Amino acid sequence: MNIIVTVQEAVTAFADWNEPTDAELDEIDREMPLIRADVDLIDAQIIAMDHIPNEVDTRRVRRALARVLSEYRVLANRTADAVGGVA
């Protein structure tokens, strides 16, 4: 005879206290421009890998990378301003 035992982690994995806090959601919102820029960069890289890269693909990847770096700089400066330093 097999004994059936519930797994505590599986039962409590979706508990209310396991949800992100308001502060965590606010931080995600602050980082969303960088996340979108990263997604655009990945999309540009995938398009370039799909065929032999041409000048348009090169520009698209370069422009997407510049946007990622710009958004990262903005986020780093915003974080440094909040802490009181300079990035």
PyMOL commands that set and color helices and strands:
alter all, ss='L'
color gray80, all
select helices_A, chain A and resi 8-12+16-18+22-49+55-83
alter helices_A, ss='H'
color red, helices_A
deselect
rebuild
show_as cartoon
